[in-house]
Amino acid sequence: MSSSAVAPSPHLPVVIVERPEHARAVEVLVDRAFGPGRFAKSSERLREGNHKLDDCSFVALLEGRVIGSVRLWPVVVGDAPVAFLGPLAVDADERSHGLGQALVEAACDAAAKAGWRAVLLVGDAPYFGRVGFSAAPVSQAVMPGPADQRRVLVKALVDGGDAGLVGPIRIG
Ligand SMILES: CC(C)(COP(=O)(O)OP(=O)(O)OC[C@H]1O[C@@H](n2cnc3c(N)ncnc32)[C@H](O)[C@@H]1OP(=O)(O)O)[C@@H](O)C(=O)NCCC(=O)NCCS
């Protein structure tokens, strides 16, 4: 390192793969971000009884404290395996610094490396559109339970990875 190089600051957040010791803090963060109604969401039907993709789920840490989280889950649309993203949450005091986007990008990159062809989620297109998600390719993929179909979004990780996603979205 040259004398003018700057060492990484310990006061900057880092995004790393979630480890078991982060799980409790992730639950607290997500509870705070979504409130008590979070378990009633249709997305939750794709998580309960499912096992998250450990290598594709990330936390943002600031000085060892969990300030952001994203998880991916294996699901099937029709016959096609797809990674389902959520919840995504960033501590209210740490928002608008790009952490949400960094977490989504880390999860999608890891999913691509792991061989997944597409990532699916239920969320706001104005936000997730910035990181490559769109609604049209999954207009015929149906969430379990009540959901606004227009909020079902997908991002292809390989050419054509978002094609042919037709039918119920379910745990595989
Ligand atoms: C959504 C969330 C994860 C974004 O985290 P973040 O670290 O602030 O994200 P980024 O820094 O990448 O992006 C922030 C920008 O997105 C915008 N944004 C946040 N949520 C948005 C939404 N639902 N729709 C449109 N824009 C949104 C912010 O206003 C901000 O805009 P700016 O860049 O003009 O200031 C965070 O707001 C959060 O935890 N919200 C509560 C939980 C939630 O809604 N999760 C997503 C649903 S799956």
The ligand as an SDF file (V2000), in Angstrom:
LIG
                    3D

 48 50  0  0  0  0  0  0  0  0999 V2000
  -37.0880   -0.1540    0.8190 C   0  0  0  0  0  0  0  0  0  0  0  0
  -35.8120   -0.0230    1.6660 C   0  0  0  0  0  0  0  0  0  0  0  0
  -35.1900   -1.3990    1.8870 C   0  0  0  0  0  0  0  0  0  0  0  0
  -34.8140    0.8530    0.8840 C   0  0  0  0  0  0  0  0  0  0  0  0
  -33.5930    0.9070    1.6240 O   0  0  0  0  0  0  0  0  0  0  0  0
  -32.5050    2.0440    1.3220 P   0  0  0  0  0  0  0  0  0  0  0  0
  -31.1990    1.6020    1.8740 O   0  0  0  0  0  0  0  0  0  0  0  0
  -33.0150    3.3620    1.7350 O   0  0  0  0  0  0  0  0  0  0  0  0
  -32.4680    1.9590   -0.2800 O   0  0  0  0  0  0  0  0  0  0  0  0
  -31.5630    2.7750   -1.3030 P   0  0  0  0  0  0  0  0  0  0  0  0
  -30.6350    3.6840   -0.5520 O   0  0  0  0  0  0  0  0  0  0  0  0
  -31.0210    1.7910   -2.2500 O   0  0  0  0  0  0  0  0  0  0  0  0
  -32.6400    3.6460   -2.0920 O   0  0  0  0  0  0  0  0  0  0  0  0
  -33.2490    4.7300   -1.4540 C   0  0  0  0  0  0  0  0  0  0  0  0
  -34.1460    5.4470   -2.4350 C   0  0  0  0  0  0  0  0  0  0  0  0
  -35.2680    4.5980   -2.7520 O   0  0  0  0  0  0  0  0  0  0  0  0
  -36.4620    5.3070   -2.4840 C   0  0  0  0  0  0  0  0  0  0  0  0
  -37.4810    4.3300   -2.0680 N   0  0  0  0  0  0  0  0  0  0  0  0
  -37.5330    3.6330   -0.9160 C   0  0  0  0  0  0  0  0  0  0  0  0
  -38.6240    2.8530   -0.9010 N   0  0  0  0  0  0  0  0  0  0  0  0
  -39.2690    3.0820   -2.0680 C   0  0  0  0  0  0  0  0  0  0  0  0
  -40.4610    2.5740   -2.6400 C   0  0  0  0  0  0  0  0  0  0  0  0
  -41.2100    1.6870   -1.9920 N   0  0  0  0  0  0  0  0  0  0  0  0
  -40.8250    3.0310   -3.8700 N   0  0  0  0  0  0  0  0  0  0  0  0
  -40.0820    3.9440   -4.5310 C   0  0  0  0  0  0  0  0  0  0  0  0
  -38.9230    4.4580   -4.0330 N   0  0  0  0  0  0  0  0  0  0  0  0
  -38.5330    4.0300   -2.8180 C   0  0  0  0  0  0  0  0  0  0  0  0
  -36.0920    6.2790   -1.3640 C   0  0  0  0  0  0  0  0  0  0  0  0
  -36.9880    7.3520   -1.3150 O   0  0  0  0  0  0  0  0  0  0  0  0
  -34.7150    6.7000   -1.8030 C   0  0  0  0  0  0  0  0  0  0  0  0
  -34.8070    7.6660   -2.8220 O   0  0  0  0  0  0  0  0  0  0  0  0
  -33.6220    8.7420   -3.0790 P   0  0  0  0  0  0  0  0  0  0  0  0
  -32.4590    7.9360   -3.5820 O   0  0  0  0  0  0  0  0  0  0  0  0
  -34.1940    9.6280   -4.1140 O   0  0  0  0  0  0  0  0  0  0  0  0
  -33.3710    9.3600   -1.7560 O   0  0  0  0  0  0  0  0  0  0  0  0
  -36.0990    0.6750    3.0240 C   0  0  0  0  0  0  0  0  0  0  0  0
  -36.7660    1.8910    2.7680 O   0  0  0  0  0  0  0  0  0  0  0  0
  -36.9610   -0.1790    3.9530 C   0  0  0  0  0  0  0  0  0  0  0  0
  -36.4360   -0.9890    4.7240 O   0  0  0  0  0  0  0  0  0  0  0  0
  -38.2870    0.0420    3.8990 N   0  0  0  0  0  0  0  0  0  0  0  0
  -39.2210   -0.7180    4.7500 C   0  0  0  0  0  0  0  0  0  0  0  0
  -39.3660   -2.1330    4.2700 C   0  0  0  0  0  0  0  0  0  0  0  0
  -39.7500   -2.2320    2.7950 C   0  0  0  0  0  0  0  0  0  0  0  0
  -40.6310   -1.5240    2.3160 O   0  0  0  0  0  0  0  0  0  0  0  0
  -39.0530   -3.1530    2.0670 N   0  0  0  0  0  0  0  0  0  0  0  0
  -39.2120   -3.3230    0.6420 C   0  0  0  0  0  0  0  0  0  0  0  0
  -40.4380   -4.0940    0.3060 C   0  0  0  0  0  0  0  0  0  0  0  0
  -40.0370   -5.6810   -0.3140 S   0  0  0  0  0  0  0  0  0  0  0  0
  1  2  1  0
  2  3  1  0
  2  4  1  0
  2 36  1  0
  4  5  1  0
  5  6  1  0
  6  7  2  0
  6  8  1  0
  6  9  1  0
  9 10  1  0
 10 11  2  0
 10 12  1  0
 10 13  1  0
 13 14  1  0
 14 15  1  0
 15 16  1  0
 15 30  1  0
 16 17  1  0
 17 18  1  0
 17 28  1  0
 18 19  1  0
 18 27  1  0
 19 20  2  0
 20 21  1  0
 21 22  1  0
 21 27  2  0
 22 23  1  0
 22 24  2  0
 24 25  1  0
 25 26  2  0
 26 27  1  0
 28 29  1  0
 28 30  1  0
 30 31  1  0
 31 32  1  0
 32 33  2  0
 32 34  1  0
 32 35  1  0
 36 37  1  0
 36 38  1  0
 38 39  2  0
 38 40  1  0
 40 41  1  0
 41 42  1  0
 42 43  1  0
 43 44  2  0
 43 45  1  0
 45 46  1  0
 46 47  1  0
 47 48  1  0
M  END
$$$$
